[in-house]
Amino acid sequence: MKKEKQHWKQATGSKYIGAYAVEDELKVKIVSIAVEEVSGANGRIDNCIVAQLDGDNKPFIINKTNSKTISEIAGSCFIEDWVGKEIILFATTTNLKGEVVETLRVRKPKPVLNEKHESFKQIQEAIKKGSYKIEQIEKKYDISPEIKKLLTK
C-alpha cells in the first residue's frame, strides 16, 4: 500500500488552507467572512480577511489579489456580500521579495452545462458536426460524465 507524501507545511499544523493543500483545484463556498488578527511566521500580527469555507476545509486568508478577484465574482467590494459565493482555489507560484513562493489564487467557477442549458442543443450539434471537440467545451463549462456521454453520442 502506497503512503501519501506529506508537504512540510502540512506537517507544521497550519491553521489556514494554503497552496500545499490544493493539488489541482478546489471548488468551495464561502460560509462566513470576518477580519481577524493573524500572526505570521515572523511573529508580526496583521488584520486579515479570513473566509470560513464549506466542508472540512481550513479557513482561507484572502490577500489583496484574491480580494479583487472575489469582488469581481460577487459583484461587490463589500466582504459581507461574498458569503455564499462559490470560488475555485488553485495553487500557483508568484514572486515575493525576489523569491518564488507557492500561493493560492481564486477564479470564478465555470458554468455547469446540462440538458436544460440554453446552449446544450447547439453544443451537441456542433460536436456531432465536428465543429467543436469535447475538450474545447470542457474548457468553458463544467460537464458531468453523464452529460459528456450525451454530448458525444
Protein Blocks (a to p, Z undefined) as FASTA:
>chain_A
ZZddddfklmnopabdcfklpmkbccdddfbdcddddddfkopacdddddddehjbdcdd
ddfklmmmmmmmnopabfklmgopacddddddddeehiacdddddddddddddfklmklm
mmmmmmmnomacfklmmmmpccdfklmmmmmZZ
